[in-house]
Amino acid sequence: MNNTFESLGIKLGKGNQHKTFCPQCSHLRKKKNDPCLSVNVSEGIYHCHNCGWSGNIKTRIYELPNPIIPAKLTNGYTEG
């Protein structure tokens, strides 16, 4: 999972703290020109003060691989 602000549709300028448009709700609002999404780049967090959409791009979700269980061996030898 390789989340970036750009991959989420969040457009940012330079700097660490931003107030920008929410890609989830700004296009639906009456006040389309009112930025409602707060972003902290160094922390990797974002939160919309209108629709509540929020998250952290630094959070990684790892799935554990399925363990490989070897077939039962008899006497420690394999046929070959």
PyMOL commands that set and color helices and strands:
alter all, ss='L'
color gray80, all
select helices_A, chain A and resi 6-8+26-28
alter helices_A, ss='H'
color red, helices_A
select strands_A, chain A and resi 17-20+37-40+45-48+54-56
alter strands_A, ss='S'
color yellow, strands_A
deselect
rebuild
show_as cartoon
